[in-house]
Amino acid sequence: MIRDDRCFRLSHDKSSGDVKLTIEKSVISDSGVYAVHAGSGSGRATSEIRVDVISTLPVFVHGLTDQTVTVGEPATFTAVVRGTPRPQIHWSVGGVDAVNTGDKYIVTDAEDGRVELRIVAVSAADVGLWCECKASSEAGKAVSRASLMPGWCQRKLDVPECSARTLRVVG
């Protein structure tokens, strides 16, 4: 039995008797046979319809993660994206298109949904920029972002422990 919720909306026009089921943001698993049953003192009636969902919104099953980088070294951003039809992938770094050039960027888009952007050698200008992967199809779009963090961001700072603290308030 289906009830009104954020994914399914049921409506009934009392003047015409029409019953309507709306599936918001359908997914492949919403495919199937749907039935409406109506009854009164004089009997029951059932109507069925087969629904095949042929498109689903792109979704990042595994999104991008921040990369700690060193100038001159490679950096690789990897994600897994799903959707029907298969989404088109568009990469950008710092808001600028990142296309498969071979000398700066290597882009891969596997049949299993695994997508990858490899920066062959990170430049000083790349450090601190956002890498963005957009997945789009006729069903919609999804975006995943991560940053190119400088290597020193991950180092643990040696901070001496204090056994007592004194706070002086002035004013």
C-alpha positions in Angstrom: 0.0 0.0 0.0 1.3 3.5 -0.9 0.8 6.4 1.4 1.5 10.1 0.9 5.0 11.0 1.7 7.9 13.0 0.3 8.3 10.5 -2.7 4.7 9.6 -3.4 1.8 12.0 -3.7 -1.8 10.7 -4.0 -4.7 12.9 -5.1 -8.3 12.3 -5.7 -10.6 14.7 -7.7 -14.0 14.0 -6.1 -15.9 15.8 -8.9 -14.5 13.6 -11.7 -13.5 10.6 -9.6 -10.0 10.6 -11.0 -7.2 9.3 -8.7 -3.6 10.3 -9.4 -0.3 8.9 -8.1 2.7 11.1 -8.6 6.2 9.7 -7.9 8.7 12.5 -7.1 12.3 11.8 -8.2 11.6 8.3 -9.4 14.3 5.6 -9.4 14.6 2.3 -11.2 13.2 0.4 -8.2 9.9 2.4 -8.6 9.2 0.3 -11.7 6.4 -2.2 -11.3 2.7 -2.7 -11.4 0.6 -0.2 -9.6 -3.1 -0.8 -8.8 -6.0 1.3 -7.5 -8.9 -0.4 -5.8 -12.2 1.3 -5.4 -15.2 0.0 -3.6 -18.7 0.9 -2.5 -21.8 -0.9 -1.3 -22.5 -2.0 -4.8 -19.2 -3.6 -5.6 -15.4 -3.3 -6.1 -13.3 -2.3 -9.1 -9.6 -2.5 -9.7 -7.4 -0.8 -12.3 -3.7 -1.7 -12.9 -0.9 0.0 -14.8 2.7 -1.1 -15.5 5.3 1.6 -14.8 8.8 1.4 -16.3 11.3 4.0 -15.0 13.7 4.6 -17.8 15.7 7.5 -16.4 17.1 8.3 -12.9 18.8 11.3 -11.6 22.6 11.2 -11.6 24.0 10.4 -8.2 27.5 10.2 -6.8 27.8 6.8 -5.1 31.3 7.8 -4.0 32.1 11.5 -4.2 35.4 13.3 -4.6 37.7 13.6 -1.6 40.1 16.4 -0.8 43.6 15.7 -2.0 46.8 16.7 -0.2 49.3 17.8 -2.9 52.9 18.7 -3.5 53.9 21.0 -6.3 55.3 18.9 -9.2 53.6 15.7 -8.1 50.5 14.1 -9.6 47.0 14.3 -7.9 44.1 12.1 -8.7 40.4 12.7 -8.0 38.1 9.6 -8.3 34.4 9.2 -7.9 31.7 6.7 -8.8 28.5 8.1 -10.5 25.3 6.3 -11.5 22.3 7.4 -13.5 20.0 6.3 -16.4 20.8 7.3 -19.1 24.5 7.2 -18.3 25.4 10.8 -17.2 27.9 12.9 -19.2 30.9 14.0 -17.1 32.4 17.5 -17.0 35.5 18.3 -14.9 36.8 21.7 -13.8 39.6 22.9 -11.6 39.3 26.4 -10.1 36.3 27.0 -12.4 38.2 26.3 -15.6 37.4 23.3 -17.8 39.7 20.4 -17.3 39.8 18.4 -20.5 41.8 15.4 -21.4 45.0 17.0 -22.7 47.5 14.3 -21.7 50.1 16.9 -20.6 48.1 18.6 -17.8 45.0 16.5 -17.3 44.1 12.8 -17.9 40.3 12.1 -17.7 38.9 8.6 -17.6 35.2 7.6 -17.6 34.7 3.9 -17.2 31.6 1.9 -18.1 31.1 0.9 -14.5 30.6 4.6 -13.5 34.1 5.2 -12.1 35.3 8.6 -13.2 38.8 10.0 -12.7 40.7 13.3 -13.2 44.4 13.0 -12.9 46.5 16.2 -12.7 49.8 15.1 -14.2 51.9 17.6 -12.2 50.3 20.0 -9.7 51.5 23.5 -10.2 51.8 26.2 -7.5 48.7 27.9 -9.0 46.7 24.7 -8.6 47.2 24.5 -4.8 44.1 25.6 -2.9 41.7 25.3 -5.9 38.5 23.3 -6.0 38.1 20.4 -8.3 34.5 19.8 -9.5 32.9 16.9 -11.2 29.5 17.5 -12.8 27.4 14.5 -13.9 24.4 15.5 -16.1 21.7 13.8 -18.2 18.2 14.5 -19.4 17.1 13.3 -15.9 19.1 16.0 -14.0 22.5 16.7 -12.6 24.7 16.1 -9.6 27.9 17.8 -8.5 30.8 16.6 -6.3 33.6 18.9 -5.2 37.0 18.6 -3.4 40.0 20.7 -2.9 43.7 20.5 -3.7 45.1 21.1 -0.2 48.8 22.0 0.3 50.8 19.2 1.8 51.6 21.1 4.9 47.9 21.2 5.9 48.1 17.6 7.0 51.2 17.9 9.2 50.5 17.6 12.9 51.8 20.7 14.7 53.9 20.2 17.8 52.2 22.3 20.4 53.5 22.0 23.9 51.0 21.0 26.5 50.2 23.4 29.3 49.6 22.3 32.8 47.9 25.5 33.8 46.6 28.6 31.9 46.3 32.1 33.1 43.8 34.4 31.5 44.2 38.2 32.0 41.1 40.3 31.2 41.8 43.9 30.5 39.2 46.6 30.5 
